[in-house]
């Protein structure tokens, strides 16, 4: 089998920020994404303070070591960033940091999708009326 990069092993054996935040909290955004093809499911949550800064992040991932490592790294990276900064995190950056082989690139894409989904959920909670207004228009 292919050699697993040490960064992946590290995040897999010592994943950061595993767990859940209160999904009902107005300041918490939850992203749940999956890749049916490989059976990976990733839940990523961010907690944002009143200044728009991400103060905490948690994840739960069911999948291979690369998927767990990608989401673990993603939670590390979004902490301390603003929502807009976090949206700029690219799967290519995650893959590069973890030295993911091409066959595992979908894991880093999933992590990027999870970040975007969590932030979208957070933004929706901040402005619940926006969705309503669009429906009526």
Beta strands, then each sheet from edge to edge (+ up, - down):
strand 1: 28-35
strand 2: 40-48
strand 3: 54-62
sheet 1: 1+ 2- 3+
end
